[in-house]
Amino acid sequence: MSVSADRIDAARDRLPGAFRVPLPVRLKRAAAWALLLGLFCYCLWAFNFSPARIWTGLGRLGDVLSFMFPPYIWTSWAEFSEILEGLGETLSMAFIGTILGAVVAFPLSFIGAKNINRLPFLRHSVRRGYDVIRAFETLILALIFIRAFGLGPLAGILAIAVSEIGTFAKLFSEAIENTSDKPVEGIRASGGSRLQQIRYGTMPQVMPVILSVLLYNFESNVRSGTILGIVGAGGIGFLLSDRIAAYRWDEAWSIILLIIAMVYVIDWLSALIRKGLIGEQVTPA
């Protein structure tokens, strides 16, 4: 059914707010956009973001890229074994750090889940503890642990583990809270204890999500381990930083290609594990 123009005009006269955004709202939107644009322009000015500087930087970047090609090919096992050892250190650092973080975070996640812990003060205190841990970037933790324990993979392992405690505890507790109460109620009705309710009612629901989160974060920690190596935590990142500092750009590019290949293989294997053990329907939180 068509509506005449006269009826539309009459409706606009009766309800002008339905056909046009009120003036105060338009002024607030304009002020917000002006503030955002002003802040953006100020940041460009404060950081000396000029076309001349960008053009000069692109020229230098082109020079660096030209030094990277062709990629370096290792001709002796002694050279290549050092690179493989660095890749292995990075992979081991990510694996051990992920496992240690999960082991500590797993029991903490139950204390932070509202359907497990019915004490609001304790639950909220533990959750704020998650936030405090997650506030520290892994790179900052690595610098602190390098100062305490010295150079090497140990500092990287501890940095990844501590960082993952906060992340895993938060994700695990949210997964526990999102479980269904029906299996728990069935076990309770049959006389099961509180631990049995958690073991047989909650855990079967939450374990696929936990395994999926573990695999996803392990992939991420492999990439983080490379960055940690650059600041002195060992692994392939340390070798990459050494080659860049020595202006051996062709060898640095070869190392970058190996890192990309390693991350790709890990991602592919993790997808296979998720599909085989968990199923395609479960994705990381």
N, C-alpha and C positions, 0 to 999 in steps of 0.2 A: 504494500500500500504506500503510495507516494504522499509526501507532505508538501504542501504549498509553501511558497516563499513567504506569504503573509503570516502563516502560522509560525514559521521559523523566526520571523522578525518579532512577532508577539512574544514568543517564548524567550527570545534574547532580551527583550525589554523587561520581562518579569524576573528572569534569572540570569543576570549578566555574568555572575561568577561561574556559571556552567559552560559559558562559551568563551571566556577569556580569563586568563590568569590574573588574579587581583594585583593591583599596583604594588602593595607592600611585598608580596611574594616576588614580583619581578625585580623590585629594587634589591631585595636580599640576594637573589640569584646573580644579578649584575655585580653587586659588591663582592660576592664570593669569587666570581670569575676574575674580576679585576685584581683581587688579592692574590689569587693563584698565579695570574699572569705576571703581576709585579714581583712575586717571590721567585718565579722562574727566571725572569730577566735579571734580578739581583744576583741569583746564583751564577748565571752566566758571566756577569761582570766580575763578581768576587773571585771566580776561578780562572779569570783571564781567558775566557772562551771566545777567541777571535778567529775569523776566517783565515787570517794569515798564519796563525799558530797551527790550525788544523792542516792547512796546506803543507806547511813545513814538516809537520809530523808525518803526514802521509808519504812525503818524499823519503824521509828516513826509514819509515816502515817498509817501503819498497826496496831500499838498500838491504835491510835485514833479510827480507824474504829472498832476495837474489842470492845472498850468502848461504841460504838453506838448501838450495838446489844445485846439483843433485844431492839427494840424501846420502849420508855416510854409510858405507857398508863395511862392517867389521871383518877383517881378513884373518884374524887369529882368535883362537879359543880363549886365550888369556884376556883379551879385550872384551869379548862378548860374554864371557862368564861373569865379569864384574857387573854388566848390565842385567843379566839374568838374576844375579844375586840381589841386586837392588829391587827388581820387580818382585822377587820372592819375599823380601823384607816388607815391602809395602803391602802385599797381599796378606802376609802373616800378621802384620800390625793391625790391619783392618779386621781380620777374623778374630784375633784374640781380644781386641778392644770391644768388638760387638758382643762377643760371648760374655765377657766380664760385666759389661754394662747390663746385659739382659739378666744375668744371674742375680745381680743386686736389685735391679728394678722390679723383678717378678714379685717378690714378697711385698715390696713397698706399694705395688699397684693395688693389692687387696686392701691395704689400709686406706688408700685414697678413694676407693669405690664406695658410693653411698649405699648400694644394696648389700654390701658386706660389712662395712664399718658404720654403725648407727650412732657414733659419737661425733656430733658436728664439729666440736672444737678440734679434736684430734684429726678428723678428716681434712678440714680446711687448713690446718697447720701443715700437714703432710703435702697437700696440694701446693701450698705456697712454697714449700721446699722444692717441689718439682720446678716451679717457675724460677727460683733463685739459681738452680743448677743450669737450667736452659738459658739463663741470661748471659752466661759466660760462653763466648765463642770458642770453638775448638782450637783455633789458632792461638788465642790468648792463653788457654790452658796449656798448650804445648810450650809456649815461651816460659810459663811459670815452672813446668816440670823439667824443662831443659836446664833452667837455673838450679833446680833442686837436685836432679839426678844425673845431670850431664847430657852430652850429646848422645844420640843413638835411638834405636827403636823403642826403648823402654818409655821414654818421655812421650812418644807418639801413642803408644798403647794406652798409657794412663790418661792422656788427653781425650782420646776417643771414648774410653770406658766411662770416664766421669761425665762427659757430655751426653753420652747415650743413656745414662741412668735417668736423667730428667726427662729425656724424650720418650724412652721406653715406658717409664712409670706412668707418664701421662697417657700415652696411647693405650697401654694395657688396661689401665683403670677405666678409661672410657669404653673400651671393648667389653669389660666386665659389666659395666653399668647398662650396656645395651643388650644384654642377654635376656631371654624370656624367663619369667618366673614360674611357668607351668611345670617344667621338669623338676625344679626345686620343690614346689608345692607337692608334687607327686611323691618325691622321696620323703618329705616331711610327714605326709599323711601315712606313709608306710612305716613310720617309726625311725627314720634315719636321723643320725646325729647332724650337728651343724657342719662338721668336717665332711661327712658323707654327702651332704647336700651340695657343698662346694665341689667336691671331687667328682661326683657322678651327675650333678645337675648343671653346674656352671662351666666346669672345665671343658667338657666336650664341645660346648658352644663357642668358647673363646679361643681354643687352641688353634684353629685354622687362621684366625685373624692374627694371632701372635706370631705364628710361623711366617705368615706373609709379610708382616712388619719387619721381622728379623731379616728376611732375605732382601727386602727392599733397602733397608738401612745398611746392610753389608755392602751392597753395590755402591751406595753413596759414600760409605766410609773408605772404600778403595780410592775414590777420587779425592776425598779429604786427606788420605794418607800421603798422596802425592804432594799436596800443598804443605803438609806438615814437614815433609822431608826437606823442603826448600829452606825452612827456618832452622834446620839442624836436627830433626827427629829421625834421620836415617831414611833408608829406602831409596826408591828411584828418584824421588824429588831432590834429594841431596846431589845425586849425580847430574841431574838436569841443571840444577843451579850452578854446579861446578863448570859444566860445559858452556853455559851462557856467560858466566863471569870470565871465562878464558876466550870468549868470542869464537868458540868452535860451533858455529851455527848449524853446519851440516850435520854434525853428530847430535846436536840438541834436537834437530828436527826428526832424526831417526828415532831418538828416545821418545819423542812425543807420539810418533806413529805407533811405537810398541805399546805405549800407555793406552792409546785409543783402542788398539787391538785387544789388549787385556781387559779393558772395561767392556768391550763388546762381547767377548767370550763369556765373561762373568754374567752379564745381563742375559745372554742366551741360555746359559746353564741354569740361572735362577728361574727363568721362565719355565724351563722344563721341570724343575723341581716343584714349583708352585702348581703346575698342571698335573703332575703325577701324584703329589701328596695332598694337595689342598683342593685343586679344582679351579677351573677358569672363573667361577663366579665370585671368588674372594679376591679383593684388591686391597692394597695397603690403605690404612686409615689416613 
